[in-house]
Amino acid sequence: MTALLPPVPESVSEELVELGEDVILRVLRGGSGTPIVMLPGWTCTADFFVHQLADFPDRGFEVIAVDPRGHGGSSKPLTGNTFAQRGLDLDALLNALDLDRVVLFGWSFGVLDVLSYLQQFGTGRVSKLVLVDETPKVPAMPGTEEWGEAELSHDGIVAFLRAMIDDRVGFWTAYAAYMIGRDEGAPLDDPDIARIVELGLQTPEHIAVATGADGLTSDYAEVASDASEQVPTLFIARDDWAEAAAHWVTVNMPDAEFATMPVHLGFATDPVSFDRTVAEFLERDE
């Protein structure tokens, strides 16, 4: 096991939550108090939040980290592998666990899970939002300075998708290195990279491709803007695109707070600083 993603603490319980006849979600839970529901990124699992599962219970929060449909130990159905459906899944999970006044925390494509839920159900059950390192509008329009994962062009989003499809292991290995600030040529036998790859490859290829395509063509900008007017929102972006992210948030989510972290997986590479930033936001009376 690695220093970056160590074993989940014994204080954390694993539950399998039935959402219906065909879907069960694996959930990791720790602590008691205000619930923080954490959604991970593309093909990632609840295990990525191991540091937050260890830390936030000591701060008076309950952490509920989720393997979304198709990921980790959750059901892997042939259908429903879209963010629209995963927004429905999140509502069903809140109902199954009888949760209210929750903090919704999305990282990377997990931001899209959160925004899909908000689009369909609003902010009535939400106390605060933490959106970590994802553009609410994922594709950027060509020929503009719009903030996005990549341009909506052959050399942008299409190339991104082709890399996912043509060499998923190679793509994911290089991206794992990038997420933690390592050289993209770092070897797969690096234990931190190997652990990230191992967890990501628990998602079957058909689901990885479906959610990748859906995510890379999603636009939840208006949802993010509206939600940030209704509930306190913290937006955190990694350093290498922080300037563009800060501008986008200032223009589109002016009521939101903004912070940065060093790399895409900054909550694991520097959990002390990350958790302090989030805790200060959550503990502040609004």
Residue pairs with C-beta under 8 A, 6 or more apart in sequence:
1 7
1 191
1 195
2 191
2 192
2 194
2 195
3 192
4 180
4 192
4 195
4 196
4 265
4 268
4 269
5 47
5 48
5 50
5 192
5 195
5 196
5 199
5 268
6 50
7 50
8 14
8 28
8 47
8 50
8 53
9 30
9 50
9 53
9 54
11 30
11 31
11 54
11 57
12 28
12 29
12 30
12 53
12 54
13 28
13 29
13 30
14 26
14 27
14 28
14 29
14 73
15 26
15 27
15 28
15 29
16 24
16 25
16 26
16 27
16 73
17 24
17 25
17 26
17 27
17 93
17 96
17 97
18 24
18 96
19 25
19 89
19 92
19 93
19 96
20 92
22 75
22 77
23 69
23 74
23 75
23 77
23 80
23 89
24 74
24 75
25 66
25 67
25 68
25 69
25 74
25 75
25 89
25 93
26 45
26 46
26 66
26 67
26 72
26 73
26 74
27 46
27 64
27 65
27 66
27 67
27 93
27 97
28 46
28 47
28 49
28 53
28 63
28 64
28 65
29 62
29 63
29 64
29 65
30 53
30 54
30 56
30 57
30 62
30 63
31 56
31 57
31 58
31 60
31 61
31 62
31 63
32 57
32 62
33 57
33 60
33 61
33 62
34 60
34 61
34 62
34 101
34 102
34 103
34 127
34 282
35 61
35 62
35 63
35 64
35 99
35 101
35 102
35 103
36 52
36 56
36 61
36 62
36 63
36 64
36 102
36 103
36 105
36 130
36 282
37 64
37 66
37 90
37 93
37 94
37 99
37 102
37 103
37 104
37 105
38 46
38 49
38 52
38 63
38 64
38 65
38 66
38 105
38 106
38 107
38 110
39 66
39 68
39 90
39 104
39 105
39 106
39 107
39 110
39 111
39 113
39 114
40 46
40 48
40 49
40 65
40 66
40 67
40 68
40 71
40 107
40 108
40 110
41 48
41 107
41 108
41 109
41 110
41 134
42 108
42 109
42 200
42 208
42 211
42 212
42 215
43 71
43 172
43 199
43 200
43 201
43 202
43 203
43 207
43 208
43 211
44 71
44 108
44 110
44 199
44 200
45 67
45 71
45 72
45 73
45 199
45 202
46 65
46 66
46 67
46 72
47 65
47 72
47 199
48 65
48 107
48 199
48 265
48 268
49 63
49 65
49 267
50 268
51 267
51 268
51 271
51 275
52 63
52 65
52 267
52 271
52 275
53 63
53 65
55 271
55 275
56 63
56 275
56 279
57 63
59 275
59 279
59 283
61 103
61 282
64 97
64 99
66 74
66 90
66 93
67 73
67 74
68 74
68 86
68 89
68 110
68 113
69 75
69 76
69 77
69 80
69 81
69 85
69 86
69 89
70 76
70 77
70 81
70 203
70 204
70 207
70 211
71 202
71 203
71 207
72 199
72 202
72 203
73 202
76 203
76 204
76 207
78 206
81 206
81 207
81 210
81 211
81 214
82 210
82 211
82 214
83 109
83 112
83 113
83 116
83 211
83 214
83 215
83 218
84 116
84 120
86 112
86 113
86 116
87 113
87 115
87 116
87 117
87 118
87 119
87 120
87 121
88 120
90 104
90 113
90 114
90 116
90 117
91 117
91 120
91 121
93 99
94 100
94 102
94 125
99 125
100 125
101 125
101 126
101 127
102 125
102 126
102 127
103 126
103 127
103 128
103 129
103 130
103 282
104 114
104 117
104 118
104 126
104 128
104 129
104 130
105 114
105 129
105 130
105 132
105 278
106 112
106 113
106 114
106 115
106 130
106 131
106 132
106 134
107 132
107 133
107 134
107 267
108 132
108 133
108 134
108 264
109 134
109 211
109 215
110 132
110 134
111 131
111 132
111 133
111 134
111 136
111 220
112 134
112 138
112 215
112 218
112 220
114 129
114 131
115 131
115 136
115 220
115 223
115 224
115 227
116 220
118 126
118 223
118 226
118 227
119 220
119 223
122 230
123 227
123 230
123 231
126 227
126 231
127 231
127 232
128 231
128 232
128 233
128 234
128 281
128 282
128 286
129 227
129 228
129 231
129 232
129 233
129 234
130 233
130 234
130 236
130 278
130 281
130 282
131 224
131 233
131 234
131 235
131 236
132 235
132 236
132 261
132 267
133 236
133 237
133 238
133 261
133 264
133 266
135 147
135 148
135 149
135 245
135 248
136 219
136 220
136 221
136 223
136 224
136 225
136 252
137 146
137 147
137 148
137 218
137 219
137 220
137 221
138 148
138 149
138 157
138 215
138 216
138 217
138 218
138 219
139 148
139 149
139 150
139 151
139 152
139 156
139 157
139 216
139 217
139 219
140 146
140 147
140 148
140 149
140 150
140 151
140 152
140 156
141 148
141 151
141 152
142 151
142 152
142 153
142 156
145 244
147 241
147 244
147 245
147 247
147 248
149 157
149 160
149 216
150 156
150 157
150 159
150 160
150 216
151 157
152 217
157 216
157 217
160 216
161 209
161 212
161 213
161 216
163 170
163 171
164 171
164 208
164 209
164 212
165 209
168 205
168 208
169 197
169 201
172 196
172 197
172 200
172 201
173 188
173 193
173 197
174 184
174 185
176 193
176 196
176 197
176 200
177 183
177 184
177 185
177 186
177 190
177 193
178 184
178 263
178 264
179 196
179 263
179 264
179 265
180 192
180 193
180 196
180 263
180 264
180 265
180 268
180 269
181 262
181 263
181 269
182 190
182 192
182 193
186 193
187 193
188 194
188 197
196 265
203 211
221 252
224 252
224 253
225 252
225 253
227 233
228 253
228 254
228 255
228 256
229 255
232 257
232 281
232 284
232 286
233 253
233 255
233 256
233 257
234 256
234 257
234 258
234 259
234 277
234 278
234 281
235 245
235 249
235 253
235 256
235 257
235 258
235 259
236 258
236 259
236 260
236 261
236 266
236 274
236 277
236 278
237 245
237 246
237 249
237 258
237 259
237 260
237 261
238 260
238 261
238 262
238 263
238 264
238 266
239 260
239 261
239 262
239 263
240 263
242 260
245 258
246 258
249 256
249 258
250 258
257 281
259 277
261 267
261 270
261 273
261 274
261 277
262 269
262 270
263 269
266 273
266 274
267 274
267 275
